[in-house]
Amino acid sequence: MNITTRYNNVDIFHWVTSTHVFFSVSCRTKIQLANEIDDYTKKLLEDYEDLDKLSIQADIWHSKYKASRSVNLHNNNQLF
């Protein structure tokens, strides 16, 4: 009976140890994933800001093009 109890305690020890390792790795993995998600979120926000800046620059250049085109058409019409 003493040997059976000893094996049961060893089995329980291994189960507790392996469970602890599993949860430790699982928690560490979740923390790493959370940090990666946070990094990707920051990168996405930076990319959206860059996209907004590029969109504004595109609108400015489009407006400049339309204005110069309008001025050129106006000047050409005055010649005729």
One Martini backbone bead per residue (centre of mass of N, CA, C, O) as a GRO file, in nm:
protein
   80
    1MET     BB    1   0.055   0.064  -0.017
    2ASN     BB    2   0.300   0.250  -0.018
    3ILE     BB    3   0.370   0.224  -0.322
    4THR     BB    4   0.103   0.330  -0.435
    5THR     BB    5   0.121   0.606  -0.306
    6ARG     BB    6   0.384   0.686  -0.438
    7TYR     BB    7   0.288   0.672  -0.732
    8ASN     BB    8   0.061   0.873  -0.702
    9ASN     BB    9   0.241   1.111  -0.619
   10VAL     BB   10   0.410   1.110  -0.875
   11ASP     BB   11   0.180   1.147  -1.073
   12ILE     BB   12   0.081   1.408  -0.950
   13PHE     BB   13   0.343   1.565  -0.984
   14HIS     BB   14   0.356   1.542  -1.295
   15TRP     BB   15   0.085   1.673  -1.350
   16VAL     BB   16   0.142   1.942  -1.210
   17THR     BB   17   0.396   2.013  -1.368
   18SER     BB   18   0.277   1.997  -1.654
   19THR     BB   19   0.054   2.201  -1.601
   20HIS     BB   20   0.236   2.436  -1.526
   21VAL     BB   21   0.391   2.445  -1.790
   22PHE     BB   22   0.151   2.488  -1.974
   23PHE     BB   23   0.050   2.754  -1.841
   24SER     BB   24   0.311   2.908  -1.868
   25VAL     BB   25   0.330   2.892  -2.177
   26SER     BB   26   0.050   3.000  -2.235
   27CYS     BB   27   0.089   3.276  -2.101
   28ARG     BB   28   0.336   3.362  -2.260
   29THR     BB   29   0.202   3.343  -2.534
   30LYS     BB   30  -0.022   3.549  -2.477
   31ILE     BB   31   0.167   3.783  -2.423
   32GLN     BB   32   0.309   3.781  -2.695
   33LEU     BB   33   0.052   3.820  -2.864
   34ALA     BB   34  -0.033   4.086  -2.737
   35ASN     BB   35   0.224   4.239  -2.821
   36GLU     BB   36   0.192   4.194  -3.125
   37ILE     BB   37  -0.081   4.328  -3.153
   38ASP     BB   38   0.013   4.602  -3.053
   39ASP     BB   39   0.225   4.648  -3.273
   40TYR     BB   40   0.030   4.622  -3.517
   41THR     BB   41  -0.155   4.852  -3.433
   42LYS     BB   42   0.054   5.076  -3.446
   43LYS     BB   43   0.130   5.029  -3.742
   44LEU     BB   44  -0.150   5.081  -3.859
   45LEU     BB   45  -0.178   5.372  -3.759
   46GLU     BB   46   0.067   5.477  -3.910
   47ASP     BB   47  -0.033   5.398  -4.193
   48TYR     BB   48  -0.290   5.573  -4.184
   49GLU     BB   49  -0.140   5.840  -4.156
   50ASP     BB   50   0.019   5.814  -4.418
   51LEU     BB   51  -0.230   5.790  -4.600
   52ASP     BB   52  -0.346   6.067  -4.532
   53LYS     BB   53  -0.105   6.232  -4.632
   54LEU     BB   54  -0.113   6.125  -4.925
   55SER     BB   55  -0.401   6.216  -4.985
   56ILE     BB   56  -0.350   6.516  -4.947
   57GLN     BB   57  -0.128   6.541  -5.161
   58ALA     BB   58  -0.303   6.446  -5.396
   59ASP     BB   59  -0.513   6.673  -5.374
   60ILE     BB   60  -0.319   6.903  -5.420
   61TRP     BB   61  -0.210   6.813  -5.702
   62HIS     BB   62  -0.486   6.804  -5.834
   63SER     BB   63  -0.554   7.101  -5.792
   64LYS     BB   64  -0.310   7.214  -5.942
   65TYR     BB   65  -0.375   7.087  -6.212
   66LYS     BB   66  -0.655   7.213  -6.251
   67ALA     BB   67  -0.557   7.506  -6.234
   68SER     BB   68  -0.353   7.499  -6.469
   69ARG     BB   69  -0.558   7.406  -6.679
   70SER     BB   70  -0.747   7.646  -6.650
   71VAL     BB   71  -0.541   7.864  -6.720
   72ASN     BB   72  -0.467   7.755  -6.998
   73LEU     BB   73  -0.752   7.769  -7.119
   74HIS     BB   74  -0.793   8.069  -7.070
   75ASN     BB   75  -0.547   8.168  -7.235
   76ASN     BB   76  -0.633   8.031  -7.505
   77ASN     BB   77  -0.908   8.187  -7.532
   78GLN     BB   78  -0.780   8.477  -7.555
   79LEU     BB   79  -0.640   8.433  -7.834
   80PHE     BB   80  -0.926   8.386  -7.995
   0.00000   0.00000   0.00000
